[in-house]
Every structure is written in structure tokens, then in C-alpha cells.
Amino acid sequence: MILLRSLRDTNKKVTLLNLFQTVVQTNKLHLNSVLPNKDDFVNINLQGNSLKYPSVWLRDNCQCEQCFHQSAKSRILNLCKFNVNVSIKSVVQDETSVQVTWDDDHVSRYALNWLKFRSFMPEDQLKYTKTLYRPVKTPWHGKDFHKVCAKHDYERILYSEAALYKWLQDLSTYGVALIQNTPNCDTALDGIVEKIGFTKRTHYGVKFIVENVANTSNVAYLSSNLQMHVDLPYYEYCPGVNMLHCLVQTLSEGGENLLSDGHHTASYMKNNYPDQYKLLTDIEVEWSDVGVEHGNEFFKLYRSSVICLDRHGYVKRINFSVPQRGSHFPGPIETVKPWYEAHSLFYELNQKFAAQFKTEAGDILVFDNIRLLHGRSAYEDKSDNVRKLIGAYVDWDEIYSRLRCLKAKLNPLEGI
Ligand SMILES: [Zn+2]
């Protein structure tokens, strides 16, 4: 069915017979390539366990200077001369390494630690995914917010790599982490950003100021109620993390933050409202932002579903913003009303699951912008009390990279 649809999408006219032949040929090709011969795998003994490695993978990952550039830490073998059906002359193992001599007399040597770290055993692959690839995300309900939102200290993050690591680890796991005791100046946020890398610049600038502005270019710059949303869903490369430094908090009623974990809501919908969940994962809508900021015109459009899944069915991104959803609906007309019902349900559940709190001057609220929805209740400025936040975005690529660098330094993994 998937094959049929994708062929139709490319506007190729195929008869059922063609299709049948394609499937048969594909299967044949598949079968031929998976039939193992004795040279396809090498078994290596590691502390009493026999671990199996594909020969083609070993040859591809030869660590010698002809195949791997030592300072660039990158593969340099010539793919034009690469033999997928490589065969082995001999395998010799000592206490710390394995030496493989290939049919063309090329010799590869691998440290046992290096091999162990790259084990193909499913449990080892899973361990690597969780420890080094990306920390596992823990979804939460707003009633547990006080437990999941860890408090971190500004100075400690600047001067201790362990504190920086802990903060980024909490942020990746729960999608939120608060920094306290931040100096009361417009550039204080820069110090934190520099500990990670650099900001994600958008058409709202390198940093942005959130305060009440008449004739604003964005509804966030008003003092009225701000419905829960993610920032900038109209970017294909949507900013990963939002950092909001509170310089002046309102003394009036309101100005409270609302935060809801979109992963928790998605999982709740999947279990309790599967049809509506499917609509929100399948149907693309158009996110948009059109206007002028700092004299620069912008016309941003991006089509995507509200809940975006990866190929394993895990949520990889949440898009939600009432003001920044465009009026063009790219899907079939029959899907519109059911989609609106599912969309309203998603919002209602996020409101139900949201945590409500009020940051103080000196707080930097840091949260995952492609996972959490955030909002703010209405407030009122006074002449001597004008609420002011300074914000910046940082991408997940930079955060995960910093986390891995810190992990390798603070808690070295054998064979990395
Ligand atoms: Zn080599």
C-alpha cells in the first residue's frame, strides 16, 4: 500500500503487473543480500562474551592512517575501491586488540574497548542510544512540575562544568530547568548561551525583548493573555530551546507562566483518543508569520502536523500556535472539521495538564520549544513597574553536542 501510494505520488503510471514484478525483484535482491556466507561476520571474544561484527562494517571502519584521518577523526577510505563482499585471510586476537588481514592483504587493527563500545547486541545499542546519543525524555503532568523543574544557580553554571552538565541533562530529560540568581543586566543571558555555544538567530533578532509594545509585530509583545503555544512553528529549523530571562516581573495580578509537556499530552491522546491523535499526527497545516521587524520584511511559511513523529513512532516535535497558524489549509476539505475537533481537544488537554507559576526577577526559565507549550496570563504595567524579559534561542544540536563533550570529559566512556 505504501509502495502504491509513493509510486502514484511520483506520477508514474504503473500497472499492477509492473508493480508485482517490482516487488518480486526487490524481494529477490533482498534475499540475495541477506544470505550470509562464512566471511560476512567475525566473532570476537570480549570478556567471555562472543560479539559478532559484520566484515563489511569492520573494513569500512578500519582505523589505519590510510583509511582514517587521525586528527580529523574521519573516514578517508576511497568508496570507489571499496568491496562490499570483502573476505578475510586471518583474524588474530590478543589481550587488547584484534587484527584482521583482508583478502587484498590490507591489515586493520581494532582496540577491544573500541569494538565493545560499538557492539551490535541490541541491549548495547540501546545503552549507547540512552547514554551518549540523547538522554531519554521523561514526560510529566503539571501537578509534578515542582519535582521535574530543577533549580540551578547562574554562577555555578558559569564556573562549574559539572553544574553546566547537570543543568543541560535536566533540560533534555524534562524539557524545562530554571536558572536562578541571574545578575540584573541585559547581557546576563549571553554568559549562559556562551557556555553552550551560540544562539539561533531569527527575524526577531539574536535576542529579543518581551515587553508590552503598542502596534507590535508579535502578539507576545502585548500584556494581554497569551494562549499556550510553541515559538516560531513556521520555521522548518525551529528553535530548539527558549531561554527567558526575567529582569522585571509584574507586581500586578497575572503575568503568570503556563507550561505543559506536549509529550505527556500526545501520549495521553494516543491512549485515550487514538482517532484524534492520528489526525494531529497525519494532517499538515500551514504555520506562518508575515511582517516587518527591525526594518526587515519576512514572509515565513512551513507545513507540518501538530504532532510530528519519527519513524519509530516517537514524538519528535510539537507545533502549536493559534496566532501563527496560517489560514491556508493544505489538506482535503473533509478533514477540516475533524482536525479542528482534535486540535481543540489537544489544547484543552494541555490546559488541563499545565503547570502555573510566576518567575521572579533573576530567573531564567529555559524550556524545550519543540516539546513544551508555554503561555502567560494577562497583566498590567504601571509607570514604575514595567514587566521585561529578555529572550534567546539555542538549538538542540548545540546542546546535545555540549552535553556529549562534557560527558566525555567528566565521565569518560571506555572505547569512545
Ligand atoms: Zn586501513
Boltz pocket constraint, residues with backbone or C-beta under 6 A from the ligand:
constraints:
  - pocket:
      binder: B
      contacts: [[A, 59], [A, 62], [A, 63], [A, 64], [A, 65], [A, 66], [A, 67], [A, 68], [A, 106], [A, 107], [A, 108]]
      max_distance: 6.0
